[in-house]
């Protein structure tokens, strides 16, 4: 997952997802890493078959695994567990607060493999930890900009400092649209290809307007003017108007930008006095909705124009 990993200590420290983990042994291995959101129940590995063992995954031992270890011959159990613990296992987690065999605890401690316990049943715990790992292991990044929910479209406003992103976002809030994040937008990639943007907790619902300072959008305009998070559907980059620059006037050729491996539409909006940016952004969001429904106004215009030119007979030009 793009090099992202968590330590076993991170699992122990969880107080949000209700994992309810406690450490039985292997304290020296709490810095071991988990890099996959998938878990594994090492059933065949306990029988000596380690061909498809994934050491980077959390190894969950439930009632079936523990009772199997206790019932097989002690010598066979010792050999199989020794072979299992010779791998760089991230950790073992025992469900239902079962008491694991002392042999497993001793071998795990010798190899610095943490053994954790939870009161949850295996099925419940697997669901909880899978959600925990999926949330914590997804690729993330942060961008300087403003994220707005405009007509249900997640619009990411970017541009150099002082270009007017926050003022434009405030205008959109006054029009009835919703603020997600101002100044710094934290973005997570959710599989297979969705970008989720949100604000840092310390900056949530706050907006900086030069000349006014920091304002709280939630307090000023109510809960209907804010959102905790939003899918990022498109990026609008605000740039200073340059008379020498040729800007797109038809919109036939679409630009895209790649964030965390996901391509989204990218529109450059030149800024100069007299342009109503709030209205332009609102129209861009509406146009994006139309494209999602299969209608592309610029291409439709181009096709009608070409059809008219082709249908026009030769020699029919006005002299």
N, C-alpha and C positions, 0 to 999 in steps of 0.2 A: 504493500500500500504506500508506494512513493516514499519508502524509508521511514514512515511514521511508526512509532512503537510506544508502548507503555511499560512501566515497571510493575512488578508484583506489589510494590508498596502502594502504587496508585489504586490497585484493586482493593487493598486493605483500607485505604483512606476514603473509599466511596461512602457518601451519606445521602446520595440523591436517588440512586436506582434500587436501593434496598437489597444489596447483595448480602449483607449481614455476615461478612467473613471474619474469621479469627485465625490466628497463627498457631499451628500445633508444633511445628519444628522447621528448621532450615532458615533461621533468621538471617544467616550470612548470605543467603541467595536472594534477598528481597530486591536487589538491583537487577535481577534477570528481566529480560524483556519479552513482551508479547507483541507480535507484529501482525497477527491475523485475527479477524473477528469471528472466525469459525472455531468451534471447540471440537474436542475429540474424546470419545470414550474408548480407552485403550483395552478393549476386551481381548482381541487376539494377541496383543502385545504381552498381556499377562500370561498367555499360554506359550510364549516364546517366539511368536511370529511378529517380528518388528519391521517387516518389509515396507509397510505403508504408514509407519509412525511419523507424525509431524511434531517435532520437539518445540516448534515456535508457537504451537497452539496450547491453550489451557486444557489440561487432562482432567476430566471429571470422572470420579469414581463413586458409583452409587451402590445400592444394596447388592446387585448382581455381582459386581466386580469384587467387593469386599468379601462376600460369602464364598466366592470362588477361590480367592487366595487362602481363606481359612480352611477350606475343605480338601485342597490338594495336598500331596505329600510335601512335607517341610523342605526336603532337599530340592525337589522340583521348584517349589515356590521361591526358595532362596536363589536358585540359578536364574529363573525367569525374571525376578525382580532386580537382580544384579545386572542382568543384560539391559533391562528397561532403564535403570538409573544410570547406566553408562552413557546414555544419550544426554545432550544438553537440554533436558526438559525445563520448560519455563516454570511450571508449578503443577502440583496435584491439588485438586479440590475435592474434599469428601462431603457428600450431601447427607441430609437427614441427621447430622451430628453423629454419624456412625463412628465407632471406635476402630480405627485402622489397625492392622496387625503391627506389632512392635517391630517386626523385621522391616516393614516398609518405612516406618519412621526412622529407624537406625540407618538404613541405606540412603534415604533421602537426606538425612542430616550429614552423612559422610560426604555425599556428592554436592552439598550446598543447594539442594532443591527444596524450595519452600513447600510445605504441606499445609493447606488451609482447610477450614471446616465451615460449613453453613448449615443452618437448620432447615433450609428449603428442601423440598423433594427435587429429584434430578430434573424432571421436566420443567418445573417452575424456575429453578435456578438457571437452567440452560437458556430459557427465554429471557430472563433478566440480564444475564451476563452478555448474551449475544447483542441485545439492544445497547448495553453499556459500551461494548467494544466497537460496535458500528458507529456510535455517536462520537467516540473519542479517537478513533483511528482514521476517520475520513480526512482527506487532504483539506487544508485551510490556507487562506491568505488574507491580507487586509489591503484595502485601497483607500487613497485619499479621495473623498467624494461625498455625495449625498444619495441616499436610496429612498425613493418614493414609490408609493402604491398609487398609480394613476389609472383609474377605471379598471382596476384589477390587474394592470400590467406593472411589473416590477421595473422601474426606470432608474438606472444608475447614472447620475450626473457627475461627470468628471471635468477637469480643466485646471489650469494653474491657479494658485492661490490669489484671491481677490477678483476673479473673473465674474463672480456674482452667483455662484451655485446656491448658497444659502438663501439669498434674497429671492431667487427664482423658486426655491422650494417653499419659502414662506408664502409666496403668491399662490402656489398650488394648494397649500393647506387652506388658505382663505377661500379658494374655489371649491373646497370640499374634499380634496384628496388627502392622503394619509402619509405622515412621515414615518420612516423606519429607522434611518440613521443619518446623522449629520457629521461632517468632518472626517470620521474614520468609519469605514464599512468593513466589517468582518464577514468573510465569505467562506462557506463550507461547500464541498462537493458531495452531493448525495448520488449514489449510483442509480441508474447507469450514467446519466449526464444531466444533472440538475444542480444549479447553483442556488444556495440559500444564503441570503444576506441578513445581517442584524447588526445592532449597535453594541458597543462595549457597555457593560452594566453601569459604569461610572458616567457615561455620556448619554444614556438612554433618555429619549424624549427631549433632549436639550438641543438648542440651536444657537449658533453665534451669528449675530447680525452686527456688522461694523457700525459703530455709532450708538447702538443700543446695548451691546454686550450680550450676555447669555440670557436666553429666554427659555421657559419651559412650555413646550407646545401642549403637553397634556393638561397643565393647569390653565393655560390661556384658552384653549379651544375644546377641551374635553377628550374623553377616551375615543370618540369617533374620529379624531384627527391623528391617531397614532396606531402603529402596528409593531408587534415584537419582532417579527421576522417576515421575509417575503422572498419568493423565487425571483431571481434576477433574470428578466426576459430580454432586456436590451440596454445598451450603453449609449448615452448621448454626451458627446464631448463638446464643451463650450470653448470656443477659441475667439481671439480678438479678430475683428474684421480687417482684412488686408485687401486693399484695392487691386493689388497685383495678383492676387490669388484667384484662381478659377474654381468656383464652388459648384457642386452638383445641382443642376436646375431641373432635372427630370426624375431622378431617383430610380432609373432603370437598373443600373449596376449597383448591387448591394455590397456594402462593406461588412466585414465581420471582425470581431476581436476574440481572441482565445484567452480564457481565464480558467486555470486549473484543468486544461485540456478540453474545455467545453467551449464551443463556438456560439456566440450570440451576435445579433445585429449591432452594428456600430455606426452611428450617425454623427457627423460633424455639423454643429450649429454655430455659424459665425455670429458674434455679438457686436452690436453697435447701438447707439442711442436711437430710440424710436421703435425698435423691434420688441414686440410683446412676446417675451420668451415663454411665459406661462401658457399662452394660447398655442404657441408652436409645439411645446412639449405635449400638451393635451392632444393636439392633432396627431403628433407622432405616435402616441399611445393608441389612439383610435385606428390609425392606419395599420399599426402592428396587429391589432385585433382582426382587421379585415383580411390581412395577409394570412393570418392563422386560419381563416375561414375559406381560403383559396382565392381571394380576389386581390389582384395587384393593380392598382389604378394606373401607375406609370406604364406598366407593360401593356395594359389594356389600351391606353392612349396610343402607344407606339404601334400596336397591332392594327388599330383602326386607321392610323395615319398611313401605314404601309399599304394596307388594303385599298385605301382611297387612291394612293399614287399608282398602284398596279392597275386599278380599274379605269384610270383616266386615259382616254385614247390619245395616240400621238397626234401632234399638230393642233391640239385643243388649247394650247397656251394662249393667254391673253397677250396681244401685241401692244 
